[in-house]
Amino acid sequence: MRGARAKALKIVKDGIEIEAEQAGTTKTFKAKSVVIADGGFTANTDLVREHISRTPERLLQRHGGTATGDGLRMAKAVGAAQSTEMGSFYGHLHSRDAMTAGQRMWPRPPGR
């Protein structure tokens, strides 16, 4: 299913049913388990607040805006338990000036 986009995810009698669109056609697959790899939830302020920081507006976000936590939300909707420890995250240290300097500091301050 490389390159497919999931349209629906639900629990069925013997596992999970996934409806996916690929090359203009829709196919339905049944599986006992799936791996959901959606890129995370950095663009979802509520999830960032819940799992990373109480003040997400004070974080310098560097992402495309598409990682909204859809995979986590779909998994929870079908009854999935929290599958991994959410006590840490991947990030970078930046100069405080990067919060207000716009493109001048993007993605890193220039060498001095």
Rosetta blueprint (number, residue, H / E / L):
1 M L
2 R L
3 G L
4 A L
5 R E
6 A E
7 K E
8 A E
9 L E
10 K E
11 I E
12 V E
13 K L
14 D L
15 G E
16 I E
17 E E
18 I E
19 E E
20 A E
21 E E
22 Q E
23 A L
24 G L
25 T E
26 T E
27 K E
28 T E
29 F E
30 K E
31 A E
32 K L
33 S L
34 V L
35 V L
36 I L
37 A L
38 D L
39 G L
40 G L
41 F L
42 T L
43 A L
44 N L
45 T H
46 D H
47 L H
48 V H
49 R H
50 E H
51 H H
52 I L
53 S L
54 R L
55 T L
56 P H
57 E H
58 R H
59 L L
60 L L
61 Q L
62 R L
63 H L
64 G L
65 G L
66 T L
67 A L
68 T L
69 G L
70 D H
71 G H
72 L H
73 R H
74 M H
75 A H
76 K H
77 A H
78 V L
79 G L
80 A L
81 A L
82 Q L
83 S L
84 T L
85 E L
86 M L
87 G L
88 S L
89 F L
90 Y L
91 G L
92 H L
93 L L
94 H L
95 S L
96 R H
97 D H
98 A H
99 M H
100 T L
101 A L
102 G H
103 Q H
104 R H
105 M H
106 W L
107 P L
108 R L
109 P L
110 P L
111 G L
112 R L
